Amino acid sequence: MKVYYDPRLGSVHDLITYSDTIVSVQDNFSDNVNYRPNAKLPSNFRKLEEVEVQKYTGTLDDLSLDDELNFVAIFPCEPKSDETLNFSPFTSLSQISVLNTSVDYPSSPSITVDKTTGLKLGLHLDTWDDHDVQSRWKSRNRIVVNRGPGDRYVFLVLVPIEEMAEFVDSPSNLHPCEVADVYIKHTESRIPCLRIWQQPNVAYVGCTERLVHDACVHPNHEKAESRHYLGHFVKV
């Protein structure tokens, strides 16, 4: 799994940083009590080493249809794209679903909230299509556009849920979200996680039903408005 970026956005060393340390929110972010039990977030980010640049990243020119939905990409996205649903250089192989806009603030180390409990999730999987682990490759991927005015950071664990399931006992008896939680809790190895800098009028696309993720707003910036679209997006 790689993250592909448009070089117009800047140097990969500025756009993407690396962590292999996943920590408990409760133990490491003591001022944030509105999280689910055992919520986890990455910490101790650093710049990518050159071998990691080669392993985890590529430019958009390197991305092809052969990658199908098995990629994450970040690219410029002008405001008119929201009106026309034209997310060039990506197109969807299925009808695009427009989700609700969200506005997030720089007052928390992450943003995603469980609508049932009202608690923040920390690192998690999405469940829009809610396939089981072995069918998650059928899930739609998602474009998220930052319309600003603040910058966002996207956290992305580079271990697909299918691979996580190989290290979890009886994964077929668990919801994929539980598989991800168990893997993160019990793995003895460090888990690679990237932090992607998402400026205003920049979008990312990725299968958030297969990849554990979350996001936050830059702590020294203003709120950020995000717009969300589901489809089967591929690069044309």
Protein Blocks (a to p, Z undefined) as FASTA:
>chain_A
ZZdddfknopfklmpccdfbdcdfklmmmmlmkbcehiacdehiacddfklmmmmgccfk
lpcfklmmnccddddddfklmmnopacfbdcfbdcdddddddddfkbfbfbdcfknopaf
bjaddfklopafklmmmpccdddddebjbdcdddddfbdfklmmmmpghkllpcfklmmm
mmmmmpmbdcddddddddehiacdddfklbgcdddddfkbccddddddddddddZZ
